[in-house]
Each structure stands twice: as C-alpha cells, then as structure tokens.
Amino acid sequence: MTFMARHGLALVAAMAALIGHSLAAVPRARKTAALADHPERGDVPGWVMITLMSAVLVAALLALAGPALEAMFNQAMDTVGK
C-alpha cells in the first residue's frame, strides 16, 4: 500500500468521525404543523449526510485504487509517447 493510500484512508476515517460528531451536535428544530404540511420542505440533514457519505466513499475508493489508476495512466502515457 502506498503512502497516499495509507494516509488517505486515515484521513477519510478521521473526516467521517468528525462529520458524524458535528452532525450529532446540530440541534434539531421542532416541526410545526405549518412546516410539516409544506410539500416542498426537504430533509436537509438527510441530504447533507448522503452527500458527505458519498464524498467519503469516493475518497476511500480513490485511496484504494490510486496506485492502480496511477499505473494505468503511466502506461497509457508511455504508449502515447512512443
């Protein structure tokens, strides 16, 4: 495992823990009847969590697949350069 992959996974884990603790500390607003009935009202904390989890997943996959992608890129550049 390369330096980038080892430290990338540690960084992803640390960021996920930090995000989880940050979202847990956010006070939840009380729903009123007027806001609950509004059809355009979305679940903002849910969307934030989905977005952050997707970003963490992409970062983890990149950290794991980084060396293979780098090798493929170098091989392609060597082929084009000849």
mmCIF file of the N, C-alpha and C atoms, coordinates in Angstrom:
data_MODEL
# 
_entry.id   MODEL 
# 
loop_
_atom_site.group_PDB 
_atom_site.id 
_atom_site.type_symbol 
_atom_site.label_atom_id 
_atom_site.label_alt_id 
_atom_site.label_comp_id 
_atom_site.label_asym_id 
_atom_site.label_entity_id 
_atom_site.label_seq_id 
_atom_site.pdbx_PDB_ins_code 
_atom_site.Cartn_x 
_atom_site.Cartn_y 
_atom_site.Cartn_z 
_atom_site.occupancy 
_atom_site.B_iso_or_equiv 
_atom_site.pdbx_formal_charge 
_atom_site.auth_seq_id 
_atom_site.auth_comp_id 
_atom_site.auth_asym_id 
_atom_site.auth_atom_id 
_atom_site.pdbx_PDB_model_num 
ATOM 1   N N  . MET A 1 1  ? 0.848   -1.164 0.000   1.00 0.00 ? 1  MET A N  1 
ATOM 2   C CA . MET A 1 1  ? 0.000   0.000  0.000   1.00 0.00 ? 1  MET A CA 1 
ATOM 3   C C  . MET A 1 1  ? 0.900   1.235  0.000   1.00 0.00 ? 1  MET A C  1 
ATOM 4   N N  . THR A 1 2  ? 0.584   2.152  -0.841  1.00 0.00 ? 2  THR A N  1 
ATOM 5   C CA . THR A 1 2  ? 1.424   3.336  -0.976  1.00 0.00 ? 2  THR A CA 1 
ATOM 6   C C  . THR A 1 2  ? 1.183   4.318  0.163   1.00 0.00 ? 2  THR A C  1 
ATOM 7   N N  . PHE A 1 3  ? 2.063   5.274  0.247   1.00 0.00 ? 3  PHE A N  1 
ATOM 8   C CA . PHE A 1 3  ? 1.966   6.326  1.273   1.00 0.00 ? 3  PHE A CA 1 
ATOM 9   C C  . PHE A 1 3  ? 0.627   7.042  1.168   1.00 0.00 ? 3  PHE A C  1 
ATOM 10  N N  . MET A 1 4  ? 0.233   7.376  -0.059  1.00 0.00 ? 4  MET A N  1 
ATOM 11  C CA . MET A 1 4  ? -1.009  8.109  -0.271  1.00 0.00 ? 4  MET A CA 1 
ATOM 12  C C  . MET A 1 4  ? -2.213  7.277  0.165   1.00 0.00 ? 4  MET A C  1 
ATOM 13  N N  . ALA A 1 5  ? -2.201  5.996  -0.153  1.00 0.00 ? 5  ALA A N  1 
ATOM 14  C CA . ALA A 1 5  ? -3.333  5.143  0.200   1.00 0.00 ? 5  ALA A CA 1 
ATOM 15  C C  . ALA A 1 5  ? -3.446  4.974  1.713   1.00 0.00 ? 5  ALA A C  1 
ATOM 16  N N  . ARG A 1 6  ? -2.322  4.768  2.398   1.00 0.00 ? 6  ARG A N  1 
ATOM 17  C CA . ARG A 1 6  ? -2.358  4.595  3.852   1.00 0.00 ? 6  ARG A CA 1 
ATOM 18  C C  . ARG A 1 6  ? -2.871  5.856  4.535   1.00 0.00 ? 6  ARG A C  1 
ATOM 19  N N  . HIS A 1 7  ? -2.312  6.984  4.160   1.00 0.00 ? 7  HIS A N  1 
ATOM 20  C CA . HIS A 1 7  ? -2.709  8.227  4.801   1.00 0.00 ? 7  HIS A CA 1 
ATOM 21  C C  . HIS A 1 7  ? -4.067  8.714  4.306   1.00 0.00 ? 7  HIS A C  1 
ATOM 22  N N  . GLY A 1 8  ? -4.434  8.361  3.094   1.00 0.00 ? 8  GLY A N  1 
ATOM 23  C CA . GLY A 1 8  ? -5.748  8.724  2.571   1.00 0.00 ? 8  GLY A CA 1 
ATOM 24  C C  . GLY A 1 8  ? -6.855  8.036  3.350   1.00 0.00 ? 8  GLY A C  1 
ATOM 25  N N  . LEU A 1 9  ? -6.668  6.749  3.668   1.00 0.00 ? 9  LEU A N  1 
ATOM 26  C CA . LEU A 1 9  ? -7.674  6.033  4.435   1.00 0.00 ? 9  LEU A CA 1 
ATOM 27  C C  . LEU A 1 9  ? -7.779  6.590  5.850   1.00 0.00 ? 9  LEU A C  1 
ATOM 28  N N  . ALA A 1 10 ? -6.655  6.940  6.442   1.00 0.00 ? 10 ALA A N  1 
ATOM 29  C CA . ALA A 1 10 ? -6.683  7.529  7.783   1.00 0.00 ? 10 ALA A CA 1 
ATOM 30  C C  . ALA A 1 10 ? -7.398  8.877  7.755   1.00 0.00 ? 10 ALA A C  1 
ATOM 31  N N  . LEU A 1 11 ? -7.149  9.648  6.719   1.00 0.00 ? 11 LEU A N  1 
ATOM 32  C CA . LEU A 1 11 ? -7.800  10.953 6.591   1.00 0.00 ? 11 LEU A CA 1 
ATOM 33  C C  . LEU A 1 11 ? -9.301  10.792 6.392   1.00 0.00 ? 11 LEU A C  1 
ATOM 34  N N  . VAL A 1 12 ? -9.697  9.830  5.568   1.00 0.00 ? 12 VAL A N  1 
ATOM 35  C CA . VAL A 1 12 ? -11.122 9.579  5.326   1.00 0.00 ? 12 VAL A CA 1 
ATOM 36  C C  . VAL A 1 12 ? -11.810 9.161  6.619   1.00 0.00 ? 12 VAL A C  1 
ATOM 37  N N  . ALA A 1 13 ? -11.179 8.282  7.384   1.00 0.00 ? 13 ALA A N  1 
ATOM 38  C CA . ALA A 1 13 ? -11.773 7.832  8.645   1.00 0.00 ? 13 ALA A CA 1 
ATOM 39  C C  . ALA A 1 13 ? -11.887 8.985  9.633   1.00 0.00 ? 13 ALA A C  1 
ATOM 40  N N  . ALA A 1 14 ? -10.868 9.824  9.707   1.00 0.00 ? 14 ALA A N  1 
ATOM 41  C CA . ALA A 1 14 ? -10.903 10.957 10.631  1.00 0.00 ? 14 ALA A CA 1 
ATOM 42  C C  . ALA A 1 14 ? -11.990 11.954 10.233  1.00 0.00 ? 14 ALA A C  1 
ATOM 43  N N  . MET A 1 15 ? -12.123 12.217 8.933   1.00 0.00 ? 15 MET A N  1 
ATOM 44  C CA . MET A 1 15 ? -13.145 13.153 8.471   1.00 0.00 ? 15 MET A CA 1 
ATOM 45  C C  . MET A 1 15 ? -14.546 12.597 8.712   1.00 0.00 ? 15 MET A C  1 
ATOM 46  N N  . ALA A 1 16 ? -14.730 11.280 8.499   1.00 0.00 ? 16 ALA A N  1 
ATOM 47  C CA . ALA A 1 16 ? -16.046 10.681 8.732   1.00 0.00 ? 16 ALA A CA 1 
ATOM 48  C C  . ALA A 1 16 ? -16.429 10.785 10.205  1.00 0.00 ? 16 ALA A C  1 
ATOM 49  N N  . ALA A 1 17 ? -15.465 10.547 11.098  1.00 0.00 ? 17 ALA A N  1 
ATOM 50  C CA . ALA A 1 17 ? -15.740 10.663 12.525  1.00 0.00 ? 17 ALA A CA 1 
ATOM 51  C C  . ALA A 1 17 ? -16.071 12.104 12.900  1.00 0.00 ? 17 ALA A C  1 
ATOM 52  N N  . LEU A 1 18 ? -15.323 13.045 12.354  1.00 0.00 ? 18 LEU A N  1 
ATOM 53  C CA . LEU A 1 18 ? -15.561 14.457 12.641  1.00 0.00 ? 18 LEU A CA 1 
ATOM 54  C C  . LEU A 1 18 ? -16.929 14.902 12.143  1.00 0.00 ? 18 LEU A C  1 
ATOM 55  N N  . ILE A 1 19 ? -17.293 14.468 10.946  1.00 0.00 ? 19 ILE A N  1 
ATOM 56  C CA . ILE A 1 19 ? -18.590 14.830 10.369  1.00 0.00 ? 19 ILE A CA 1 
ATOM 57  C C  . ILE A 1 19 ? -19.714 14.218 11.190  1.00 0.00 ? 19 ILE A C  1 
ATOM 58  N N  . GLY A 1 20 ? -19.553 12.969 11.596  1.00 0.00 ? 20 GLY A N  1 
ATOM 59  C CA . GLY A 1 20 ? -20.573 12.314 12.405  1.00 0.00 ? 20 GLY A CA 1 
ATOM 60  C C  . GLY A 1 20 ? -20.793 13.031 13.720  1.00 0.00 ? 20 GLY A C  1 
ATOM 61  N N  . HIS A 1 21 ? -19.699 13.425 14.389  1.00 0.00 ? 21 HIS A N  1 
ATOM 62  C CA . HIS A 1 21 ? -19.831 14.146 15.649  1.00 0.00 ? 21 HIS A CA 1 
ATOM 63  C C  . HIS A 1 21 ? -20.435 15.528 15.427  1.00 0.00 ? 21 HIS A C  1 
ATOM 64  N N  . SER A 1 22 ? -20.085 16.183 14.337  1.00 0.00 ? 22 SER A N  1 
ATOM 65  C CA . SER A 1 22 ? -20.614 17.514 14.056  1.00 0.00 ? 22 SER A CA 1 
ATOM 66  C C  . SER A 1 22 ? -22.116 17.463 13.795  1.00 0.00 ? 22 SER A C  1 
ATOM 67  N N  . LEU A 1 23 ? -22.549 16.469 13.016  1.00 0.00 ? 23 LEU A N  1 
ATOM 68  C CA . LEU A 1 23 ? -23.975 16.373 12.710  1.00 0.00 ? 23 LEU A CA 1 
ATOM 69  C C  . LEU A 1 23 ? -24.777 15.968 13.934  1.00 0.00 ? 23 LEU A C  1 
ATOM 70  N N  . ALA A 1 24 ? -24.195 15.181 14.831  1.00 0.00 ? 24 ALA A N  1 
ATOM 71  C CA . ALA A 1 24 ? -24.904 14.772 16.041  1.00 0.00 ? 24 ALA A CA 1 
ATOM 72  C C  . ALA A 1 24 ? -25.117 15.960 16.970  1.00 0.00 ? 24 ALA A C  1 
ATOM 73  N N  . ALA A 1 25 ? -24.239 16.952 16.900  1.00 0.00 ? 25 ALA A N  1 
ATOM 74  C CA . ALA A 1 25 ? -24.325 18.099 17.796  1.00 0.00 ? 25 ALA A CA 1 
ATOM 75  C C  . ALA A 1 25 ? -25.270 19.188 17.285  1.00 0.00 ? 25 ALA A C  1 
ATOM 76  N N  . VAL A 1 26 ? -25.748 19.069 16.044  1.00 0.00 ? 26 VAL A N  1 
ATOM 77  C CA . VAL A 1 26 ? -26.628 20.091 15.472  1.00 0.00 ? 26 VAL A CA 1 
ATOM 78  C C  . VAL A 1 26 ? -28.003 19.977 16.116  1.00 0.00 ? 26 VAL A C  1 
ATOM 79  N N  . PRO A 1 27 ? -28.490 21.065 16.711  1.00 0.00 ? 27 PRO A N  1 
ATOM 80  C CA . PRO A 1 27 ? -29.820 20.998 17.335  1.00 0.00 ? 27 PRO A CA 1 
ATOM 81  C C  . PRO A 1 27 ? -30.899 20.852 16.270  1.00 0.00 ? 27 PRO A C  1 
ATOM 82  N N  . ARG A 1 28 ? -31.859 20.037 16.551  1.00 0.00 ? 28 ARG A N  1 
ATOM 83  C CA . ARG A 1 28 ? -32.962 19.814 15.619  1.00 0.00 ? 28 ARG A CA 1 
ATOM 84  C C  . ARG A 1 28 ? -34.091 20.787 15.936  1.00 0.00 ? 28 ARG A C  1 
ATOM 85  N N  . ALA A 1 29 ? -34.616 21.423 14.905  1.00 0.00 ? 29 ALA A N  1 
ATOM 86  C CA . ALA A 1 29 ? -35.740 22.346 15.080  1.00 0.00 ? 29 ALA A CA 1 
ATOM 87  C C  . ALA A 1 29 ? -37.020 21.544 15.286  1.00 0.00 ? 29 ALA A C  1 
ATOM 88  N N  . ARG A 1 30 ? -37.900 22.096 16.072  1.00 0.00 ? 30 ARG A N  1 
ATOM 89  C CA . ARG A 1 30 ? -39.186 21.434 16.273  1.00 0.00 ? 30 ARG A CA 1 
ATOM 90  C C  . ARG A 1 30 ? -40.072 21.686 15.072  1.00 0.00 ? 30 ARG A C  1 
ATOM 91  N N  . LYS A 1 31 ? -40.737 20.640 14.643  1.00 0.00 ? 31 LYS A N  1 
ATOM 92  C CA . LYS A 1 31 ? -41.636 20.779 13.498  1.00 0.00 ? 31 LYS A CA 1 
ATOM 93  C C  . LYS A 1 31 ? -42.962 21.350 13.955  1.00 0.00 ? 31 LYS A C  1 
ATOM 94  N N  . THR A 1 32 ? -43.417 22.331 13.211  1.00 0.00 ? 32 THR A N  1 
ATOM 95  C CA . THR A 1 32 ? -44.748 22.865 13.465  1.00 0.00 ? 32 THR A CA 1 
ATOM 96  C C  . THR A 1 32 ? -45.681 22.320 12.404  1.00 0.00 ? 32 THR A C  1 
ATOM 97  N N  . ALA A 1 33 ? -46.944 22.446 12.633  1.00 0.00 ? 33 ALA A N  1 
ATOM 98  C CA . ALA A 1 33 ? -47.923 21.919 11.683  1.00 0.00 ? 33 ALA A CA 1 
ATOM 99  C C  . ALA A 1 33 ? -47.790 22.599 10.327  1.00 0.00 ? 33 ALA A C  1 
ATOM 100 N N  . ALA A 1 34 ? -47.499 23.905 10.322  1.00 0.00 ? 34 ALA A N  1 
ATOM 101 C CA . ALA A 1 34 ? -47.402 24.637 9.060   1.00 0.00 ? 34 ALA A CA 1 
ATOM 102 C C  . ALA A 1 34 ? -46.199 24.164 8.241   1.00 0.00 ? 34 ALA A C  1 
ATOM 103 N N  . LEU A 1 35 ? -45.065 23.927 8.895   1.00 0.00 ? 35 LEU A N  1 
ATOM 104 C CA . LEU A 1 35 ? -43.879 23.485 8.165   1.00 0.00 ? 35 LEU A CA 1 
ATOM 105 C C  . LEU A 1 35 ? -43.980 22.028 7.745   1.00 0.00 ? 35 LEU A C  1 
ATOM 106 N N  . ALA A 1 36 ? -44.591 21.203 8.567   1.00 0.00 ? 36 ALA A N  1 
ATOM 107 C CA . ALA A 1 36 ? -44.696 19.778 8.259   1.00 0.00 ? 36 ALA A CA 1 
ATOM 108 C C  . ALA A 1 36 ? -45.605 19.527 7.065   1.00 0.00 ? 36 ALA A C  1 
ATOM 109 N N  . ASP A 1 37 ? -46.578 20.381 6.839   1.00 0.00 ? 37 ASP A N  1 
ATOM 110 C CA . ASP A 1 37 ? -47.526 20.173 5.747   1.00 0.00 ? 37 ASP A CA 1 
ATOM 111 C C  . ASP A 1 37 ? -47.042 20.741 4.420   1.00 0.00 ? 37 ASP A C  1 
ATOM 112 N N  . HIS A 1 38 ? -45.982 21.497 4.423   1.00 0.00 ? 38 HIS A N  1 
ATOM 113 C CA . HIS A 1 38 ? -45.491 22.125 3.195   1.00 0.00 ? 38 HIS A CA 1 
ATOM 114 C C  . HIS A 1 38 ? -44.905 21.057 2.271   1.00 0.00 ? 38 HIS A C  1 
ATOM 115 N N  . PRO A 1 39 ? -45.411 20.925 1.024   1.00 0.00 ? 39 PRO A N  1 
ATOM 116 C CA . PRO A 1 39 ? -44.956 19.850 0.136   1.00 0.00 ? 39 PRO A CA 1 
ATOM 117 C C  . PRO A 1 39 ? -43.519 20.024 -0.378  1.00 0.00 ? 39 PRO A C  1 
ATOM 118 N N  . GLU A 1 40 ? -42.989 21.237 -0.360  1.00 0.00 ? 40 GLU A N  1 
ATOM 119 C CA . GLU A 1 40 ? -41.642 21.474 -0.872  1.00 0.00 ? 40 GLU A CA 1 
ATOM 120 C C  . GLU A 1 40 ? -40.567 21.373 0.205   1.00 0.00 ? 40 GLU A C  1 
ATOM 121 N N  . ARG A 1 41 ? -40.954 21.091 1.430   1.00 0.00 ? 41 ARG A N  1 
ATOM 122 C CA . ARG A 1 41 ? -39.996 21.024 2.526   1.00 0.00 ? 41 ARG A CA 1 
ATOM 123 C C  . ARG A 1 41 ? -39.180 19.739 2.392   1.00 0.00 ? 41 ARG A C  1 
ATOM 124 N N  . GLY A 1 42 ? -37.860 19.870 2.409   1.00 0.00 ? 42 GLY A N  1 
ATOM 125 C CA . GLY A 1 42 ? -36.994 18.716 2.268   1.00 0.00 ? 42 GLY A CA 1 
ATOM 126 C C  . GLY A 1 42 ? -36.336 18.343 3.576   1.00 0.00 ? 42 GLY A C  1 
ATOM 127 N N  . ASP A 1 43 ? -35.656 17.227 3.541   1.00 0.00 ? 43 ASP A N  1 
ATOM 128 C CA . ASP A 1 43 ? -34.934 16.736 4.711   1.00 0.00 ? 43 ASP A CA 1 
ATOM 129 C C  . ASP A 1 43 ? -33.473 17.141 4.564   1.00 0.00 ? 43 ASP A C  1 
ATOM 130 N N  . VAL A 1 44 ? -33.138 18.364 4.986   1.00 0.00 ? 44 VAL A N  1 
ATOM 131 C CA . VAL A 1 44 ? -31.793 18.902 4.783   1.00 0.00 ? 44 VAL A CA 1 
ATOM 132 C C  . VAL A 1 44 ? -30.720 18.072 5.479   1.00 0.00 ? 44 VAL A C  1 
ATOM 133 N N  . PRO A 1 45 ? -30.853 17.726 6.754   1.00 0.00 ? 45 PRO A N  1 
ATOM 134 C CA . PRO A 1 45 ? -29.797 16.908 7.377   1.00 0.00 ? 45 PRO A CA 1 
ATOM 135 C C  . PRO A 1 45 ? -29.597 15.573 6.666   1.00 0.00 ? 45 PRO A C  1 
ATOM 136 N N  . GLY A 1 46 ? -30.665 14.995 6.171   1.00 0.00 ? 46 GLY A N  1 
ATOM 137 C CA . GLY A 1 46 ? -30.543 13.736 5.426   1.00 0.00 ? 46 GLY A CA 1 
ATOM 138 C C  . GLY A 1 46 ? -29.749 13.909 4.151   1.00 0.00 ? 46 GLY A C  1 
ATOM 139 N N  . TRP A 1 47 ? -30.021 14.959 3.410   1.00 0.00 ? 47 TRP A N  1 
ATOM 140 C CA . TRP A 1 47 ? -29.294 15.200 2.162   1.00 0.00 ? 47 TRP A CA 1 
ATOM 141 C C  . TRP A 1 47 ? -27.836 15.537 2.429   1.00 0.00 ? 47 TRP A C  1 
ATOM 142 N N  . VAL A 1 48 ? -27.590 16.271 3.508   1.00 0.00 ? 48 VAL A N  1 
ATOM 143 C CA . VAL A 1 48 ? -26.207 16.582 3.864   1.00 0.00 ? 48 VAL A CA 1 
ATOM 144 C C  . VAL A 1 48 ? -25.458 15.292 4.180   1.00 0.00 ? 48 VAL A C  1 
ATOM 145 N N  . MET A 1 49 ? -26.078 14.405 4.941   1.00 0.00 ? 49 MET A N  1 
ATOM 146 C CA . MET A 1 49 ? -25.436 13.143 5.300   1.00 0.00 ? 49 MET A CA 1 
ATOM 147 C C  . MET A 1 49 ? -25.191 12.277 4.063   1.00 0.00 ? 49 MET A C  1 
ATOM 148 N N  . ILE A 1 50 ? -26.141 12.219 3.148   1.00 0.00 ? 50 ILE A N  1 
ATOM 149 C CA . ILE A 1 50 ? -25.961 11.437 1.920   1.00 0.00 ? 50 ILE A CA 1 
ATOM 150 C C  . ILE A 1 50 ? -24.803 12.007 1.099   1.00 0.00 ? 50 ILE A C  1 
ATOM 151 N N  . THR A 1 51 ? -24.737 13.332 0.988   1.00 0.00 ? 51 THR A N  1 
ATOM 152 C CA . THR A 1 51 ? -23.666 13.971 0.223   1.00 0.00 ? 51 THR A CA 1 
ATOM 153 C C  . THR A 1 51 ? -22.311 13.702 0.857   1.00 0.00 ? 51 THR A C  1 
ATOM 154 N N  . LEU A 1 52 ? -22.225 13.844 2.162   1.00 0.00 ? 52 LEU A N  1 
ATOM 155 C CA . LEU A 1 52 ? -20.949 13.609 2.846   1.00 0.00 ? 52 LEU A CA 1 
ATOM 156 C C  . LEU A 1 52 ? -20.541 12.147 2.785   1.00 0.00 ? 52 LEU A C  1 
ATOM 157 N N  . MET A 1 53 ? -21.491 11.241 2.934   1.00 0.00 ? 53 MET A N  1 
ATOM 158 C CA . MET A 1 53 ? -21.161 9.811  2.840   1.00 0.00 ? 53 MET A CA 1 
ATOM 159 C C  . MET A 1 53 ? -20.690 9.463  1.432   1.00 0.00 ? 53 MET A C  1 
ATOM 160 N N  . SER A 1 54 ? -21.294 10.060 0.418   1.00 0.00 ? 54 SER A N  1 
ATOM 161 C CA . SER A 1 54 ? -20.850 9.820  -0.964  1.00 0.00 ? 54 SER A CA 1 
ATOM 162 C C  . SER A 1 54 ? -19.435 10.333 -1.169  1.00 0.00 ? 54 SER A C  1 
ATOM 163 N N  . ALA A 1 55 ? -19.138 11.507 -0.631  1.00 0.00 ? 55 ALA A N  1 
ATOM 164 C CA . ALA A 1 55 ? -17.788 12.058 -0.764  1.00 0.00 ? 55 ALA A CA 1 
ATOM 165 C C  . ALA A 1 55 ? -16.766 11.183 -0.052  1.00 0.00 ? 55 ALA A C  1 
ATOM 166 N N  . VAL A 1 56 ? -17.111 10.672 1.123   1.00 0.00 ? 56 VAL A N  1 
ATOM 167 C CA . VAL A 1 56 ? -16.201 9.789  1.855   1.00 0.00 ? 56 VAL A CA 1 
ATOM 168 C C  . VAL A 1 56 ? -15.992 8.488  1.089   1.00 0.00 ? 56 VAL A C  1 
ATOM 169 N N  . LEU A 1 57 ? -17.052 7.957  0.502   1.00 0.00 ? 57 LEU A N  1 
ATOM 170 C CA . LEU A 1 57 ? -16.936 6.724  -0.282  1.00 0.00 ? 57 LEU A CA 1 
ATOM 171 C C  . LEU A 1 57 ? -16.030 6.926  -1.492  1.00 0.00 ? 57 LEU A C  1 
ATOM 172 N N  . VAL A 1 58 ? -16.194 8.035  -2.204  1.00 0.00 ? 58 VAL A N  1 
ATOM 173 C CA . VAL A 1 58 ? -15.343 8.324  -3.356  1.00 0.00 ? 58 VAL A CA 1 
ATOM 174 C C  . VAL A 1 58 ? -13.892 8.478  -2.923  1.00 0.00 ? 58 VAL A C  1 
ATOM 175 N N  . ALA A 1 59 ? -13.651 9.168  -1.813  1.00 0.00 ? 59 ALA A N  1 
ATOM 176 C CA . ALA A 1 59 ? -12.277 9.347  -1.321  1.00 0.00 ? 59 ALA A CA 1 
ATOM 177 C C  . ALA A 1 59 ? -11.663 8.009  -0.928  1.00 0.00 ? 59 ALA A C  1 
ATOM 178 N N  . ALA A 1 60 ? -12.444 7.133  -0.298  1.00 0.00 ? 60 ALA A N  1 
ATOM 179 C CA . ALA A 1 60 ? -11.927 5.824  0.097   1.00 0.00 ? 60 ALA A CA 1 
ATOM 180 C C  . ALA A 1 60 ? -11.604 4.978  -1.129  1.00 0.00 ? 60 ALA A C  1 
ATOM 181 N N  . LEU A 1 61 ? -12.486 4.989  -2.114  1.00 0.00 ? 61 LEU A N  1 
ATOM 182 C CA . LEU A 1 61 ? -12.219 4.221  -3.335  1.00 0.00 ? 61 LEU A CA 1 
ATOM 183 C C  . LEU A 1 61 ? -10.999 4.756  -4.074  1.00 0.00 ? 61 LEU A C  1 
ATOM 184 N N  . LEU A 1 62 ? -10.852 6.062  -4.095  1.00 0.00 ? 62 LEU A N  1 
ATOM 185 C CA . LEU A 1 62 ? -9.689  6.651  -4.745  1.00 0.00 ? 62 LEU A CA 1 
ATOM 186 C C  . LEU A 1 62 ? -8.413  6.287  -4.002  1.00 0.00 ? 62 LEU A C  1 
ATOM 187 N N  . ALA A 1 63 ? -8.472  6.272  -2.673  1.00 0.00 ? 63 ALA A N  1 
ATOM 188 C CA . ALA A 1 63 ? -7.299  5.900  -1.887  1.00 0.00 ? 63 ALA A CA 1 
ATOM 189 C C  . ALA A 1 63 ? -6.906  4.449  -2.131  1.00 0.00 ? 63 ALA A C  1 
ATOM 190 N N  . LEU A 1 64 ? -7.904  3.580  -2.272  1.00 0.00 ? 64 LEU A N  1 
ATOM 191 C CA . LEU A 1 64 ? -7.612  2.168  -2.511  1.00 0.00 ? 64 LEU A CA 1 
ATOM 192 C C  . LEU A 1 64 ? -7.162  1.898  -3.943  1.00 0.00 ? 64 LEU A C  1 
ATOM 193 N N  . ALA A 1 65 ? -7.785  2.570  -4.902  1.00 0.00 ? 65 ALA A N  1 
ATOM 194 C CA . ALA A 1 65 ? -7.499  2.309  -6.308  1.00 0.00 ? 65 ALA A CA 1 
ATOM 195 C C  . ALA A 1 65 ? -6.451  3.259  -6.875  1.00 0.00 ? 65 ALA A C  1 
ATOM 196 N N  . GLY A 1 66 ? -5.943  4.187  -6.074  1.00 0.00 ? 66 GLY A N  1 
ATOM 197 C CA . GLY A 1 66 ? -4.984  5.181  -6.554  1.00 0.00 ? 66 GLY A CA 1 
ATOM 198 C C  . GLY A 1 66 ? -3.763  4.601  -7.235  1.00 0.00 ? 66 GLY A C  1 
ATOM 199 N N  . PRO A 1 67 ? -3.085  3.627  -6.609  1.00 0.00 ? 67 PRO A N  1 
ATOM 200 C CA . PRO A 1 67 ? -1.902  3.060  -7.261  1.00 0.00 ? 67 PRO A CA 1 
ATOM 201 C C  . PRO A 1 67 ? -2.207  2.395  -8.614  1.00 0.00 ? 67 PRO A C  1 
ATOM 202 N N  . ALA A 1 68 ? -3.324  1.678  -8.695  1.00 0.00 ? 68 ALA A N  1 
ATOM 203 C CA . ALA A 1 68 ? -3.688  1.027  -9.961  1.00 0.00 ? 68 ALA A CA 1 
ATOM 204 C C  . ALA A 1 68 ? -4.015  2.070  -11.034 1.00 0.00 ? 68 ALA A C  1 
ATOM 205 N N  . LEU A 1 69 ? -4.734  3.122  -10.644 1.00 0.00 ? 69 LEU A N  1 
ATOM 206 C CA . LEU A 1 69 ? -5.054  4.175  -11.606 1.00 0.00 ? 69 LEU A CA 1 
ATOM 207 C C  . LEU A 1 69 ? -3.796  4.912  -12.064 1.00 0.00 ? 69 LEU A C  1 
ATOM 208 N N  . GLU A 1 70 ? -2.877  5.131  -11.141 1.00 0.00 ? 70 GLU A N  1 
ATOM 209 C CA . GLU A 1 70 ? -1.618  5.786  -11.495 1.00 0.00 ? 70 GLU A CA 1 
ATOM 210 C C  . GLU A 1 70 ? -0.804  4.926  -12.457 1.00 0.00 ? 70 GLU A C  1 
ATOM 211 N N  . ALA A 1 71 ? -0.772  3.617  -12.214 1.00 0.00 ? 71 ALA A N  1 
ATOM 212 C CA . ALA A 1 71 ? -0.041  2.711  -13.104 1.00 0.00 ? 71 ALA A CA 1 
ATOM 213 C C  . ALA A 1 71 ? -0.671  2.686  -14.498 1.00 0.00 ? 71 ALA A C  1 
ATOM 214 N N  . MET A 1 72 ? -2.006  2.666  -14.561 1.00 0.00 ? 72 MET A N  1 
ATOM 215 C CA . MET A 1 72 ? -2.678  2.685  -15.864 1.00 0.00 ? 72 MET A CA 1 
ATOM 216 C C  . MET A 1 72 ? -2.396  3.979  -16.608 1.00 0.00 ? 72 MET A C  1 
ATOM 217 N N  . PHE A 1 73 ? -2.422  5.095  -15.890 1.00 0.00 ? 73 PHE A N  1 
ATOM 218 C CA . PHE A 1 73 ? -2.157  6.388  -16.514 1.00 0.00 ? 73 PHE A CA 1 
ATOM 219 C C  . PHE A 1 73 ? -0.732  6.441  -17.059 1.00 0.00 ? 73 PHE A C  1 
ATOM 220 N N  . ASN A 1 74 ? 0.235   5.990  -16.243 1.00 0.00 ? 74 ASN A N  1 
ATOM 221 C CA . ASN A 1 74 ? 1.641   5.996  -16.698 1.00 0.00 ? 74 ASN A CA 1 
ATOM 222 C C  . ASN A 1 74 ? 1.838   5.097  -17.906 1.00 0.00 ? 74 ASN A C  1 
ATOM 223 N N  . GLN A 1 75 ? 1.187   3.951  -17.905 1.00 0.00 ? 75 GLN A N  1 
ATOM 224 C CA . GLN A 1 75 ? 1.302   3.019  -19.038 1.00 0.00 ? 75 GLN A CA 1 
ATOM 225 C C  . GLN A 1 75 ? 0.709   3.670  -20.298 1.00 0.00 ? 75 GLN A C  1 
ATOM 226 N N  . ALA A 1 76 ? -0.422  4.343  -20.165 1.00 0.00 ? 76 ALA A N  1 
ATOM 227 C CA . ALA A 1 76 ? -1.045  4.988  -21.316 1.00 0.00 ? 76 ALA A CA 1 
ATOM 228 C C  . ALA A 1 76 ? -0.151  6.116  -21.842 1.00 0.00 ? 76 ALA A C  1 
ATOM 229 N N  . MET A 1 77 ? 0.443   6.898  -20.935 1.00 0.00 ? 77 MET A N  1 
ATOM 230 C CA . MET A 1 77 ? 1.324   7.981  -21.368 1.00 0.00 ? 77 MET A CA 1 
ATOM 231 C C  . MET A 1 77 ? 2.581   7.451  -22.047 1.00 0.00 ? 77 MET A C  1 
ATOM 232 N N  . ASP A 1 78 ? 3.103   6.319  -21.555 1.00 0.00 ? 78 ASP A N  1 
ATOM 233 C CA . ASP A 1 78 ? 4.266   5.708  -22.201 1.00 0.00 ? 78 ASP A CA 1 
ATOM 234 C C  . ASP A 1 78 ? 3.925   5.223  -23.603 1.00 0.00 ? 78 ASP A C  1 
ATOM 235 N N  . THR A 1 79 ? 2.734   4.695  -23.763 1.00 0.00 ? 79 THR A N  1 
ATOM 236 C CA . THR A 1 79 ? 2.303   4.194  -25.079 1.00 0.00 ? 79 THR A CA 1 
ATOM 237 C C  . THR A 1 79 ? 2.126   5.360  -26.056 1.00 0.00 ? 79 THR A C  1 
ATOM 238 N N  . VAL A 1 80 ? 1.549   6.447  -25.607 1.00 0.00 ? 80 VAL A N  1 
ATOM 239 C CA . VAL A 1 80 ? 1.325   7.607  -26.466 1.00 0.00 ? 80 VAL A CA 1 
ATOM 240 C C  . VAL A 1 80 ? 2.656   8.263  -26.822 1.00 0.00 ? 80 VAL A C  1 
ATOM 241 N N  . GLY A 1 81 ? 3.577   8.270  -25.890 1.00 0.00 ? 81 GLY A N  1 
ATOM 242 C CA . GLY A 1 81 ? 4.868   8.941  -26.111 1.00 0.00 ? 81 GLY A CA 1 
ATOM 243 C C  . GLY A 1 81 ? 5.759   8.246  -27.104 1.00 0.00 ? 81 GLY A C  1 
ATOM 244 N N  . LYS A 1 82 ? 5.493   6.986  -27.414 1.00 0.00 ? 82 LYS A N  1 
ATOM 245 C CA . LYS A 1 82 ? 6.366   6.237  -28.349 1.00 0.00 ? 82 LYS A CA 1 
ATOM 246 C C  . LYS A 1 82 ? 6.038   6.486  -29.786 1.00 0.00 ? 82 LYS A C  1 
# 
